[in-house]
Amino acid sequence: MIIAVDGSAASGKGTLAKRLAAHFDLAHLDTGGLYRALALYLMRQRISAETAEETVAAAAIADLDLRLIDDPAIRDDAVAHMASVIAAMPAVRAGFLRLQRDFASTPPVGTGAILDGRDIGSVVLPDAPIKFFVDADIEIRARRRTNELQAAGQSVMFRDVLADMQARDARDRGRTIAPLRAVEDAKQINTSDMDADQVFIAALAYVETTGT
Ligand code: DC
C-alpha cells in the first residue's frame, strides 16, 4: 500500500500520516523533515535564507546526515523559514526526489509506505493509488501552531505566527516548481472543524472506498 498525503502547514497532515502508518503498518516519511534537516545543516554552516545559493544548497544534500530529521531543532521557526526558501529551489527538490521515491518503492519497514508533504501526489508519487489533500482555514492553523509552540515553552504571539504562516503559505503555493496544490484524484479533507480522531476516521472510510 502506498499513500500520499499533501497539505498546508499545521493542517493535521502529519498527524494523519502517522496514524495511517500505524494502522496499516506502513513506513512513514515526513518529507518536510528533509527540507528542514537540510535547512538546519546549512544554518549550522552560517548560511542563511538570504545568502543560500541554490547550487550550494543542492550539493549539501550529498553530505546531509538524515538523522538530523530527528533533531528537535528542525522544528524551530527559523528553520521552517529557511526550509521554505530552499524548498523553492529546483535543484534542491530534484536532489530529494530519488530518496523519496526509493523510500516508497523499498520501504525500510512495514508493508508499504506513506509520505507526507506538499508535492507527493503531484510530483513525487503521481501514481500513488491513495492520495489525500489536507487543509484548514489559516487562522485555525495559526492558532494550532501557536498553542503547540506555547505548550513547548516558546513565548510566541498569535499574530506573529499567523503572519509567518501567511508568508510560508504564499511561498509554498506560489512557487513555480511543485507548488502546493490539490491534485484531482486526491481526497480532500478540510480539518477546520475536525479533531484528529475525526480526520483519521474520515481517511479510513475513504481508504475503504478505494478497495486497496
Ligand atoms: O511540512 P513542513 O512545515 O515540515 O515543511 C517545511 C517546508 O518544506 C515548507 O515550507 C514546505 C516545504 N516542503 C516542500 O516544499 N515539499 C515537501 N514535500 C515537503 C515540505
Residues whose N, C-alpha, C, O or C-beta is under 5 A from the ligand:
A	BS01	DC	A9 T31 G32 G33 Y35 A80 A83 S84 A87 D116 G117 R118 D119
